[in-house]
Every structure is written in structure tokens, then in C-alpha cells.
Amino acid sequence: MGDVQPSAIDRAVERVTELNAELEASSDAATSGEALARSREVLHAWVDSVTAVIATPGVGRVVLIHANGSESRIASPDLPMLLSVPVSWPGSA
């Protein structure tokens, strides 16, 4: 059999895991099965605790304010743009 090419997800997980190892920080990757299902469940509950969102597309950051007043910061090239309301001009359709 030929070599199996790693998927984009596998490459991303490997890259992040290796970067963490260089920082001597442990990491835990969940990519399938019960581990991924649990992580998604925890993330959904975490997102549901959000009471305010500050999107700053110019710097690629989103700040979440949670019900307990804590802040979570997300660096992302895509998320701030997805959260931003498109500009509309008066009288434009």
C-alpha cells in the first residue's frame, strides 16, 4: 500500500501540538469520537455563557464577555469578519 497523505486537519493539529511542545506546554487534541463530542459540548456551554461580544476585524480579535464578567479573547483571521455587520449607506438597497 502507498503512504496515506495527512489531511489539512491532521497537519494543523500536528503543527499546533509541535509548537506547544517547543514551549514545553502540554496539549490535548480531540479530533474524533467521544473526545471531540465532549469538547464540542463544553464549547457550546461556554459560548452560551457569553453576554457581550466585541469584534475588532482590523486586528483579527474577538473579545467575549461571559455572564460572570470574565473575558475570553480569540485571535482569528475569520471570526471578527463573520461577526461584523456589513456597512450600509442610507438609501442603498
NUDREN-301198 format. One line per 5 residues: number of its first residue (from 1); their letters; for each residue y, z, x of N, C-alpha, C. Coordinates in Angstrom, 1 decimal, padded with zeros to 4 digits. Each point is the difference from the previous one (the first is absolute). Example, Ala and Ser with C-alpha at 12.3 -4.5 7.8 and 13.67 -1.06 7.14 Angstrom:
<recs>
1> AS> -005.7:007.8:013.2:001.2:000.0:-000.9:001.2:000.0:000.9  001.1:-000.7:-000.4:001.1:000.0:000.9:001.1:000.8:-000.8
</recs>
This chain:
<recs>
1> MGDVQ> -001.2:000.0:000.8:001.2:000.0:-000.8:001.2:000.0:000.9  001.1:-000.6:-000.6:001.3:000.0:000.8:000.7:001.3:-000.2  001.1:000.1:000.8:000.8:001.2:-000.1:000.8:000.0:-001.3  000.1:001.2:-000.6:000.8:000.1:-001.2:001.5:000.2:000.4  000.9:-000.8:-000.6:001.4:000.2:000.3:000.5:001.2:-000.8
6> PSAID> 000.8:000.8:000.7:000.6:001.2:-000.7:001.1:-000.5:-001.0  000.1:000.6:-001.1:001.0:-000.3:-001.0:001.3:000.5:000.4  001.1:-000.5:-000.7:001.3:000.5:000.3:000.1:001.5:-000.2  -000.7:000.5:-001.0:000.0:001.5:-000.3:-000.7:000.7:001.2  -001.1:-000.5:000.4:-000.7:000.7:001.1:000.9:000.0:001.3
11> RAVER> 000.7:-001.1:000.2:000.8:-000.1:001.2:001.2:001.0:-000.1  000.6:000.1:-001.2:001.1:000.9:-000.2:-000.5:001.5:000.1  -001.1:000.3:-000.5:-000.6:001.4:000.1:-000.2:000.3:001.5  -000.6:-000.9:000.7:-000.3:000.2:001.4:001.3:000.1:000.8  001.0:-000.8:-000.3:001.3:000.1:000.8:000.6:001.4:-000.3
16> VTELN> 000.1:000.4:-001.2:000.6:001.3:-000.3:-000.8:001.2:000.6  -001.3:-000.1:-000.1:-000.9:001.0:000.6:000.2:000.1:001.5  000.1:-001.1:000.7:000.2:-000.1:001.4:001.3:000.6:000.4  001.1:-000.3:-000.8:001.3:000.5:000.3:000.0:001.5:-000.1  -000.7:000.5:-001.0:-000.1:001.5:-000.2:-000.7:000.6:001.1
21> AELEA> -001.1:-000.6:000.5:-000.7:000.5:001.1:000.8:000.1:001.3  000.9:-001.0:000.2:000.9:000.0:001.1:000.9:001.2:000.0  000.4:000.4:-001.2:000.8:001.2:-000.2:-000.8:001.3:000.0  -001.3:-000.1:000.2:-000.9:001.1:-000.1:000.1:000.7:-001.3  000.1:-000.8:-001.1:000.0:000.5:-001.4:-001.2:-000.6:-000.7
26> SSDAA> -000.7:000.9:-000.7:-001.1:-000.5:-000.7:000.4:-000.7:-001.3  -000.8:-000.9:-000.5:000.2:-000.7:-001.2:-001.3:-000.1:-000.8  000.2:-000.3:-001.3:-001.2:-000.1:-000.9:000.3:-001.3:-000.8  -000.8:-001.0:000.2:000.1:-001.3:-000.7:-001.0:000.0:-001.2  000.5:-000.3:-001.2:-000.8:-000.2:-001.2:000.1:-001.4:-000.4
31> TSGEA> -001.0:-000.8:000.1:000.0:-001.4:-000.3:-000.9:-000.5:-001.2  -000.8:000.9:-000.4:-000.9:-000.3:-001.1:-000.7:001.2:-000.6  -000.7:-000.2:-001.1:-000.8:001.0:-000.6:000.7:001.2:-000.5  -000.6:001.1:000.0:000.5:001.3:-000.5:001.2:000.5:000.8  000.0:-000.3:001.3:001.2:000.5:000.8:001.3:-000.7:-000.4
36> LARSR> -000.1:-001.4:-000.3:001.1:-000.7:-000.4:000.4:000.4:-001.4  -000.9:000.2:-000.9:000.2:000.4:-001.4:000.7:001.3:000.0  -000.4:001.0:000.8:000.7:001.3:000.1:001.4:-000.2:000.5  000.2:-000.7:001.0:001.3:-000.2:000.6:001.0:-000.7:-001.0  -000.5:-000.9:-000.8:000.8:-000.7:-001.0:000.4:001.0:-001.1
41> EVLHA> -001.0:000.9:-000.4:000.3:001.0:-001.0:001.0:001.0:000.4  -000.1:000.4:001.3:001.0:000.9:000.6:001.4:-000.7:000.0  000.0:-001.2:000.4:001.3:-000.7:000.1:000.6:-000.2:-001.4  -000.8:-000.3:-001.0:000.6:-000.2:-001.3:000.6:001.3:-000.5  -000.6:001.1:000.2:000.5:001.3:-000.4:001.3:000.3:000.8
46> WVDSV> 000.0:-000.3:001.3:001.2:000.2:000.8:001.2:-000.9:-000.5  -000.3:-001.2:-000.3:001.1:-000.9:-000.5:000.5:000.5:-001.4  -000.9:000.5:-000.8:000.4:000.6:-001.3:000.9:001.2:000.1  000.0:000.6:001.2:000.9:001.2:000.2:001.4:-000.5:000.4  000.3:-001.3:000.1:001.3:-000.5:000.4:001.0:000.1:-001.1
51> TAVIA> 001.1:000.6:000.3:001.1:000.2:-001.0:001.2:-000.9:000.3  000.1:-000.5:001.2:001.1:-000.9:000.4:-000.5:-000.9:001.2  000.6:-001.2:000.0:-000.3:-001.0:001.1:001.2:-000.6:000.5  000.2:000.0:001.3:001.1:-000.6:000.7:-000.5:-001.1:000.9  000.3:-001.3:-000.4:-000.5:-001.1:000.8:001.2:-000.5:000.8
56> TPGVG> -000.3:-000.3:001.3:001.0:-000.5:000.9:-000.6:-001.2:000.7  000.1:-001.2:-000.7:-000.6:-001.2:000.6:000.5:-000.3:001.4  001.3:000.2:000.3:000.6:-000.3:001.2:-000.6:000.6:001.2  -000.6:001.1:-000.2:-000.7:000.7:001.2:-001.5:000.1:-000.3  -000.5:-000.5:-001.1:-001.4:000.0:-000.2:-000.6:001.4:-000.3
61> RVVLI> 000.7:000.7:-000.8:-000.4:001.4:-000.3:000.1:000.3:-001.5  -000.9:000.9:-000.4:000.1:000.5:-001.4:-000.2:001.6:000.2  000.8:000.7:-000.7:-000.1:001.5:000.0:-000.4:000.4:-001.4  -001.0:000.7:-000.1:-000.5:000.6:-001.3:000.4:001.4:-000.1  000.5:000.4:-001.1:000.3:001.4:-000.3:-001.0:000.5:-001.0
66> HANGS> -000.8:001.1:000.4:-001.0:000.5:-000.9:000.5:001.1:-000.9  -000.8:000.3:-001.0:000.4:001.0:-001.0:000.3:001.4:000.7  -000.6:000.3:001.1:000.3:001.3:000.7:001.2:-000.1:001.0  000.7:-001.2:000.0:001.1:-000.1:000.8:-000.3:-000.6:001.4  -001.2:-000.1:000.4:-000.4:-000.5:001.3:000.3:-001.5:000.0
71> ESRIA> 000.1:-000.5:001.3:000.3:-001.5:000.2:-001.2:-000.6:000.7  -000.3:-001.2:-000.3:-001.0:-000.8:000.7:000.7:-001.3:000.4  -000.1:-000.4:001.2:000.6:-001.3:000.5:-001.0:-001.0:000.3  000.2:-001.2:-000.5:-000.9:-001.1:000.2:000.7:-001.1:000.8  -000.5:-000.4:001.1:000.6:-001.2:000.7:-000.9:-001.2:-000.4
76> SPDLP> 000.7:-001.0:-000.5:-000.8:-001.2:-000.5:000.9:-001.2:000.0  -000.4:-001.1:000.5:000.8:-001.2:-000.2:000.1:-000.6:-001.4  -001.0:000.4:-000.8:-000.1:-000.6:-001.4:000.4:000.9:-001.1  -000.3:001.3:000.1:000.2:000.9:-001.1:001.4:000.2:-000.5  001.0:000.1:001.0:001.4:000.1:-000.5:000.5:-001.2:-000.8
81> MLLSV> -000.5:-001.2:000.5:000.4:-001.2:-000.7:-000.7:000.0:-001.4  -001.2:000.4:-000.1:-000.7:000.0:-001.3:000.7:000.9:-001.0  000.6:001.1:000.5:000.6:001.0:-000.9:001.5:-000.3:-000.3  000.6:-000.9:000.8:001.4:-000.3:-000.3:000.2:-000.9:-001.2  001.0:000.3:-000.7:000.4:-000.8:-001.2:000.7:-001.2:000.5
86> PVSWP> -000.4:-001.2:-000.4:000.7:-001.2:000.4:001.5:000.0:-000.4  000.8:-000.5:000.8:001.4:-000.1:-000.3:000.3:-001.0:-001.1  000.8:000.4:-001.0:000.4:-001.0:-001.0:001.5:000.0:-000.2  000.5:-001.1:-000.3:001.5:-000.1:-000.1:000.3:-000.1:-001.5  001.1:000.6:-000.4:000.4:-000.2:-001.4:000.1:-001.4:-000.4
91> GSA> -000.6:-000.3:-001.2:000.0:-001.4:-000.5:-001.1:-000.9:000.5  -000.8:000.5:001.0:-001.1:-000.8:000.5:-001.2:000.2:-000.9  -000.8:-001.0:-000.1:-001.2:000.0:-000.9:-001.2:000.6:000.8
</recs>
